[in-house]
Amino acid sequence: QGDFTTNTRLNAIRLFEGEMDGSESVIVSPDGRAMMLNKFGGVFEAFETQDGRFELNRTAKAWLGPGRPLGAAFDAQGNMIICDALKGILMLEKDSNRVVILTNRVSKSSPIDPDSPIIYANDLDVAKDGSIYFTTSVDVSTHR
């Protein structure tokens, strides 16, 4: 009871166990759809049922092609921005489902490894101003 009562509101549940291969994250679209990327580059939607559970649409909404999609987020226009370990930073256009490589190289103005390839893009977030902040899973020395 009181301040030290066990809180179970953040207990994890396993979504689509045995149905979704290698999804790194679940993201929610601006219109409230749960979206997942499988390890083969498929983009899948899940819908909330009337009883509050989620059901996976087993038909891919889109395919990203060869690579390994990991983290993703939506931009203000509803496009999905994706970290792909092999291809860099991608965008899945909202209306056309066209895949666009936004970048696969570090900025030429970067103080760390300018113009080098982005290796193993892992996760990202999109700021309100449209800036994309991402992480990689490669150790880059900041000292030269």
Buried (B, 14 or more C-beta within 10 A) or exposed (E): EEEEEEEEEEEEEEBBEEBBEEBBBBBEEEEEBBBBBBBBBBBBBBEEEEEEEBEBEEEBBBEBEEBBBBBBBBBEEEBBBBBBBBBBBBBBBBEEBEBEEEBBBBEEEEEEBEEEEBBBBBBBEBEEEEEBEBBBEEEEEEEE
